[in-house]
Amino acid sequence: MQPETLAGLLSHLGRAGEPEGACSGLTSAQLSALRYLARANPMSRTASALAAYQGTTRGTVSQTVKALVQAGYVTRTPSDADRRTVRLDLTQAGWAKLEQAPNDRLVAAVARLPQHQRAVLADAAMSLNGALSAQDSECGFGTCETCKHREDTDDAQADYCCHSGCALGSGDQDCLCASYRPRFDLAAALPTTSGRAT
């Protein structure tokens, strides 16, 4: 398959997995924000990270978050480390709303893949994400597994994030992180092409 065709297919899969229309009083943007906050690690639950993840502006995200806070689905908590940073967390009502939401079709499709296909897909996705992150830090989302900020510790239950300066719980390891940087030079591993491959 040509790189352009594969890239187009990947873009389609991302769009196909997005929620369709409003969901019990939520817009698509609000449902997408709730899903992101449910999947992101605590350090990445900010308005700026959400805007980067969704590829939209801070102003747009600000309106989405404001509506979610007013509805009682999200809380804002100032960071202890930096009072200018506000962490966004789902409330119990927010988690309940996600339970009522239509199934994420892409998650369901991935869950149906055999384990070995999911493993191959995960490796490829991490490599592609690392290459994109190396080229543009604004689109760098990933998990701890291949992040250069993760420092292994003697404690089997937790590693340490050098970027955020805090311990990572076992539940944080597989969450989305806005500070992700590839541990290895994944961009160099994936050749760039100009024009169609032959």
Residue frames relative to the residue before (quaternion, step in Angstrom):
aa qw qx qy qz dx dy dz
M 1.0000 0.0000 0.0000 0.0000 0.00 0.00 0.00
Q 0.4903 -0.6663 0.4810 0.2902 3.57 -0.95 0.92
P 0.6050 -0.5777 0.3933 0.3814 3.63 -1.06 0.66
E 0.6477 0.5243 -0.3299 0.4436 3.60 0.96 -0.81
T 0.6528 0.5126 -0.3115 0.4626 3.56 1.01 -0.83
L 0.6628 0.5021 -0.2992 0.4680 3.56 0.95 -0.91
A 0.6403 0.5160 -0.3235 0.4681 3.60 0.98 -0.84
G 0.6452 0.5187 -0.3146 0.4644 3.58 1.02 -0.79
L 0.6456 0.5162 -0.3117 0.4686 3.54 1.03 -0.82
L 0.6468 0.5128 -0.3181 0.4665 3.59 0.99 -0.83
S 0.6346 0.5196 -0.3285 0.4684 3.60 1.01 -0.79
H 0.6402 0.5253 -0.3170 0.4623 3.56 1.00 -0.85
L 0.6482 0.5249 -0.3216 0.4483 3.59 0.94 -0.89
G 0.6392 0.5258 -0.3249 0.4577 3.57 1.00 -0.79
R 0.6799 0.4722 -0.2894 0.4806 3.58 0.93 -0.88
A 0.6499 0.5342 -0.3191 0.4364 3.58 0.98 -0.84
G 0.6795 0.4982 -0.2868 0.4558 3.58 1.12 -0.60
E 0.5206 0.6434 -0.4152 0.3778 3.57 1.26 -0.26
P 0.5779 -0.5897 0.4240 0.3721 3.60 -1.10 0.60
E 0.3888 -0.7237 0.5282 0.2145 3.53 -1.10 0.74
G 0.8730 -0.0549 0.0305 0.4837 3.56 -0.75 1.07
A 0.7465 -0.3766 0.3044 0.4563 3.50 -1.31 -0.39
C 0.1516 -0.7755 0.6087 0.0722 3.54 -1.17 0.63
S 0.8236 -0.2287 0.1290 0.5027 3.57 -0.42 1.24
G 0.7984 -0.2950 0.1464 0.5041 3.56 0.76 1.03
L 0.6434 0.4856 -0.3352 0.4877 3.60 1.24 -0.01
T 0.3988 -0.6625 0.5687 0.2804 3.55 -1.11 0.65
S 0.6788 -0.4620 0.3643 0.4394 3.58 -1.28 0.18
A 0.6528 0.5191 -0.3151 0.4528 3.59 0.98 -0.87
Q 0.6614 0.5014 -0.3125 0.4621 3.60 0.98 -0.79
L 0.6547 0.4961 -0.3139 0.4763 3.58 0.97 -0.81
S 0.6336 0.5260 -0.3222 0.4670 3.57 1.01 -0.81
A 0.6413 0.5179 -0.3175 0.4688 3.60 1.04 -0.81
L 0.6404 0.5116 -0.3296 0.4685 3.61 0.93 -0.83
R 0.6613 0.5056 -0.3116 0.4583 3.58 0.93 -0.86
Y 0.6334 0.5168 -0.3367 0.4673 3.59 0.99 -0.76
L 0.6817 0.4958 -0.2971 0.4486 3.59 0.82 -0.99
A 0.6380 0.5195 -0.3250 0.4663 3.59 1.12 -0.61
R 0.7438 0.4113 -0.2097 0.4833 3.61 1.12 -0.62
A 0.6335 0.5577 -0.3274 0.4247 3.61 1.23 -0.32
N 0.5005 -0.6255 0.4930 0.3394 3.55 -1.17 0.56
P 0.7067 -0.4919 0.2810 0.4238 3.64 -1.14 0.45
M 0.6648 0.5169 -0.3112 0.4405 3.61 1.01 -0.77
S 0.7210 0.4409 -0.2326 0.4813 3.60 1.19 -0.49
R 0.5379 0.6127 -0.4091 0.4098 3.58 1.25 0.18
T 0.3936 0.6801 -0.5109 0.3486 3.54 0.55 1.24
A 0.6448 -0.5238 0.3847 0.4024 3.56 -1.26 0.38
S 0.6633 0.5041 -0.3227 0.4492 3.60 0.93 -0.82
A 0.6469 0.5002 -0.3254 0.4748 3.61 0.99 -0.74
L 0.6360 0.5214 -0.3241 0.4676 3.58 0.99 -0.81
A 0.6463 0.5128 -0.3198 0.4658 3.60 0.96 -0.83
A 0.6581 0.5001 -0.3107 0.4693 3.59 0.96 -0.86
Y 0.6557 0.5220 -0.3109 0.4483 3.57 0.95 -0.87
Q 0.7432 0.3978 -0.2191 0.4913 3.57 0.94 -0.88
G 0.3935 -0.7364 0.4682 0.2894 3.57 1.27 -0.18
T 0.5475 0.5854 -0.4031 0.4417 3.56 1.02 0.84
T 0.6348 -0.5478 0.3859 0.3847 3.57 -1.27 -0.04
R 0.6267 -0.5256 0.4166 0.3967 3.55 -1.29 0.37
G 0.6229 0.5605 -0.3381 0.4283 3.59 1.05 -0.75
T 0.6519 0.5067 -0.3038 0.4754 3.57 0.99 -0.88
V 0.6702 0.4894 -0.2915 0.4758 3.56 0.93 -0.94
S 0.6081 0.5693 -0.3522 0.4267 3.58 1.01 -0.77
Q 0.6670 0.4876 -0.3019 0.4756 3.59 0.97 -0.83
T 0.6297 0.5307 -0.3257 0.4645 3.58 1.04 -0.79
V 0.6807 0.4858 -0.2845 0.4687 3.56 0.87 -0.99
K 0.6189 0.5524 -0.3430 0.4406 3.58 0.98 -0.84
A 0.6702 0.4906 -0.2973 0.4710 3.58 0.93 -0.91
L 0.6630 0.5053 -0.3089 0.4579 3.61 0.97 -0.79
V 0.6300 0.5151 -0.3253 0.4816 3.58 1.08 -0.73
Q 0.6663 0.5055 -0.3006 0.4584 3.59 0.92 -0.93
A 0.6775 0.4785 -0.2886 0.4783 3.59 1.11 -0.67
G 0.5065 -0.6764 0.4055 0.3484 3.59 1.27 -0.18
Y 0.5133 0.6662 -0.4037 0.3602 3.60 1.24 0.34
V 0.7776 0.2011 -0.0927 0.5885 3.58 1.23 -0.47
T 0.1861 -0.7498 0.6213 0.1309 3.56 -1.18 0.65
R 0.2993 -0.7095 0.6072 0.1958 3.53 -1.31 0.51
T 0.0020 -0.7985 0.6014 -0.0270 3.58 -0.84 1.01
P 0.3948 -0.7120 0.5203 0.2578 3.63 -0.64 1.04
S 0.4969 -0.6636 0.4787 0.2891 3.56 -1.03 0.84
D 0.4928 -0.6449 0.4958 0.3090 3.57 -1.08 0.73
A 0.6854 0.5017 -0.2783 0.4484 3.57 1.04 -0.82
D 0.7989 0.0346 0.0271 0.5999 3.59 0.99 -0.84
R 0.3239 -0.7993 0.4742 0.1772 3.58 -0.21 1.28
R 0.5847 0.5666 -0.3822 0.4370 3.62 1.23 -0.25
T 0.6632 0.4803 -0.2953 0.4922 3.57 1.23 -0.43
V 0.1286 -0.7875 0.6010 0.0448 3.55 -0.90 0.96
R 0.2626 -0.7649 0.5706 0.1429 3.55 -0.78 1.06
L 0.2539 -0.7560 0.5902 0.1253 3.53 -1.05 0.87
D 0.0007 -0.8053 0.5915 -0.0403 3.56 -0.79 1.04
L 0.4847 -0.6367 0.5114 0.3133 3.54 -1.14 0.64
T 0.3519 -0.6885 0.5905 0.2312 3.54 -1.13 0.71
Q 0.6908 -0.4204 0.3504 0.4726 3.57 -1.25 -0.02
A 0.6338 0.5223 -0.3241 0.4696 3.57 1.05 -0.76
G 0.6343 0.5338 -0.3228 0.4566 3.59 1.08 -0.73
W 0.6478 0.4956 -0.3098 0.4886 3.58 1.00 -0.84
A 0.6419 0.5193 -0.3209 0.4641 3.59 1.00 -0.81
K 0.6315 0.5307 -0.3303 0.4587 3.59 1.02 -0.80
L 0.6385 0.5202 -0.3246 0.4651 3.59 1.01 -0.77
E 0.6248 0.5428 -0.3340 0.4510 3.57 1.06 -0.74
Q 0.6900 0.4732 -0.2657 0.4789 3.58 1.11 -0.73
A 0.5588 0.6422 -0.3811 0.3606 3.59 1.22 -0.49
P 0.6083 -0.5320 0.4219 0.4111 3.57 -1.19 0.43
N 0.6062 -0.5676 0.4100 0.3772 3.54 -1.13 0.62
D 0.4563 -0.6246 0.5587 0.2993 3.54 -1.17 0.70
R 0.3738 -0.7847 0.4470 0.2112 3.57 -0.30 1.26
L 0.6493 0.5097 -0.3334 0.4554 3.59 1.01 -0.72
V 0.6197 0.5283 -0.3403 0.4702 3.61 1.01 -0.77
A 0.6639 0.5047 -0.3046 0.4601 3.56 0.91 -0.91
A 0.6594 0.5026 -0.3118 0.4640 3.60 0.96 -0.83
V 0.6517 0.5014 -0.3152 0.4739 3.59 0.96 -0.83
A 0.6409 0.5381 -0.3238 0.4414 3.59 0.99 -0.83
R 0.6688 0.5039 -0.3030 0.4550 3.60 1.11 -0.59
L 0.5315 0.6218 -0.4188 0.3942 3.61 1.22 -0.27
P 0.5449 -0.5813 0.4739 0.3750 3.60 -1.12 0.55
Q 0.6630 -0.5448 0.3425 0.3826 3.57 -1.13 0.71
H 0.6742 0.4986 -0.3182 0.4423 3.63 0.87 -0.86
Q 0.6435 0.4971 -0.3335 0.4770 3.62 1.06 -0.61
R 0.6222 0.5242 -0.3430 0.4695 3.60 1.05 -0.70
A 0.6401 0.5289 -0.3258 0.4521 3.60 1.00 -0.80
V 0.6572 0.4910 -0.3056 0.4833 3.59 0.95 -0.87
L 0.6517 0.5122 -0.3070 0.4677 3.58 0.96 -0.88
A 0.6427 0.5211 -0.3224 0.4599 3.61 0.98 -0.83
D 0.6493 0.5128 -0.3189 0.4623 3.61 0.93 -0.86
A 0.6757 0.4893 -0.2936 0.4667 3.56 0.91 -0.93
A 0.6524 0.5167 -0.3157 0.4558 3.59 0.96 -0.85
M 0.6590 0.4972 -0.3129 0.4697 3.59 0.96 -0.82
S 0.6415 0.5173 -0.3266 0.4628 3.59 1.01 -0.75
L 0.6629 0.4899 -0.3000 0.4802 3.58 0.93 -0.89
N 0.6616 0.5060 -0.3073 0.4601 3.57 0.92 -0.89
G 0.6442 0.5212 -0.3193 0.4598 3.56 1.02 -0.80
A 0.6457 0.5138 -0.3180 0.4669 3.57 1.01 -0.80
L 0.6615 0.4883 -0.3059 0.4800 3.59 0.97 -0.82
S 0.6448 0.5308 -0.3134 0.4519 3.57 0.99 -0.84
A 0.6500 0.5167 -0.3176 0.4578 3.57 1.00 -0.80
Q 0.6858 0.4707 -0.2783 0.4803 3.59 1.11 -0.65
D 0.7997 0.0327 0.0337 0.5985 3.58 1.08 -0.76
S 0.3293 -0.7910 0.4811 0.1856 3.57 -0.26 1.25
E 0.5809 0.6026 -0.3790 0.3946 3.62 1.16 -0.42
C 0.7380 0.3712 -0.2399 0.5099 3.61 1.11 -0.50
G 0.4606 0.7216 -0.4166 0.3060 3.57 1.22 0.33
F 0.1856 0.7442 -0.6189 0.1697 3.55 -0.16 1.28
G 0.1911 0.7655 -0.5971 0.1445 3.54 -1.02 0.80
T 0.4943 -0.6222 0.5005 0.3435 3.53 -1.26 -0.40
C 0.7231 -0.4781 0.2995 0.3987 3.54 -1.29 0.28
E 0.5391 0.6908 -0.3929 0.2790 3.56 1.03 -0.79
T 0.8175 0.1695 -0.0788 0.5448 3.60 0.87 -0.91
C 0.4414 0.7138 -0.4398 0.3197 3.59 1.22 0.40
K 0.4607 -0.7005 0.4742 0.2686 3.56 -0.93 0.89
H 0.6021 0.5714 -0.3602 0.4258 3.62 1.22 -0.29
R 0.5946 0.5803 -0.3738 0.4123 3.61 1.19 -0.37
E 0.1081 -0.7678 0.6304 0.0367 3.52 -0.96 0.97
D 0.3804 -0.7258 0.5274 0.2245 3.56 -0.67 1.10
T 0.1514 -0.7774 0.6050 0.0823 3.56 -1.06 0.77
D 0.6418 -0.5115 0.3986 0.4094 3.55 -1.31 0.11
D 0.6028 0.5578 -0.3474 0.4526 3.55 1.23 -0.47
A 0.3664 -0.7604 0.4963 0.2028 3.59 -0.52 1.17
Q 0.6606 0.5337 -0.3059 0.4303 3.59 1.19 -0.45
A 0.8246 0.1179 -0.0340 0.5523 3.60 1.12 -0.49
D 0.2076 -0.7181 0.6481 0.1454 3.52 -1.21 0.68
Y 0.4376 -0.6897 0.5210 0.2479 3.55 -1.33 0.06
C 0.2617 -0.7455 0.5914 0.1613 3.58 -1.00 0.84
C 0.3401 -0.7659 0.5148 0.1810 3.57 -0.55 1.19
H 0.6256 0.5508 -0.3436 0.4326 3.59 1.12 -0.55
S 0.7666 0.3393 -0.1868 0.5122 3.58 0.85 -0.97
G 0.3739 -0.7567 0.4627 0.2711 3.57 1.24 -0.35
C 0.6637 0.4741 -0.3253 0.4784 3.55 1.02 0.72
A 0.5933 -0.5586 0.4453 0.3710 3.51 -1.32 0.39
L 0.2988 -0.7330 0.5853 0.1757 3.53 -1.18 0.67
G 0.3443 -0.7298 0.5532 0.2072 3.53 -0.76 1.01
S 0.6636 -0.5093 0.3536 0.4187 3.57 -1.20 0.40
G 0.6525 0.5231 -0.3183 0.4464 3.60 1.09 -0.61
D 0.6305 0.5498 -0.3296 0.4376 3.59 1.22 -0.46
Q 0.5467 0.6801 -0.3819 0.3045 3.57 1.13 -0.64
D 0.7744 0.3292 -0.1688 0.5134 3.60 1.01 -0.77
C 0.4976 0.6462 -0.4346 0.3821 3.60 1.24 0.31
L 0.5868 -0.5590 0.4486 0.3768 3.55 -1.26 0.40
C 0.0831 -0.7948 0.6007 0.0238 3.55 -1.04 0.83
A 0.3783 -0.7459 0.5119 0.1962 3.57 -0.84 1.04
S 0.6719 0.4859 -0.2929 0.4761 3.61 1.24 -0.31
Y 0.3271 0.7876 -0.4701 0.2272 3.57 1.29 0.17
R 0.0553 0.7350 -0.6748 0.0377 3.50 -1.12 0.87
P 0.4983 -0.6828 0.4321 0.3144 3.60 -0.77 0.95
R 0.5120 -0.6616 0.4667 0.2870 3.54 -1.02 0.89
F 0.7645 0.2500 -0.1286 0.5801 3.53 1.07 -0.79
D 0.5740 -0.5777 0.4418 0.3762 3.56 -1.24 0.29
L 0.0834 -0.8417 0.5333 0.0119 3.53 0.33 1.30
A 0.5803 0.5797 -0.3851 0.4229 3.58 1.12 -0.51
A 0.6657 0.4939 -0.3054 0.4687 3.58 1.00 -0.79
A 0.6352 0.5493 -0.3266 0.4337 3.55 1.13 -0.63
L 0.7244 0.3547 -0.2257 0.5463 3.59 1.18 -0.51
P 0.3293 -0.7664 0.5120 0.2049 3.61 -0.40 1.18
T 0.3451 -0.7111 0.5700 0.2246 3.55 -1.13 0.68
T 0.1567 -0.7857 0.5930 0.0810 3.55 -1.09 0.67
S 0.1824 -0.7327 0.6384 0.1497 3.51 -1.19 0.52
G 0.7820 0.2042 -0.1846 0.5592 3.52 -0.51 1.16
R 0.6874 -0.4954 0.3515 0.3982 3.53 -1.31 0.04
A 0.4693 -0.6438 0.5235 0.3019 3.52 -1.16 0.71
T 0.3300 -0.7465 0.5406 0.2040 3.54 -1.16 0.53
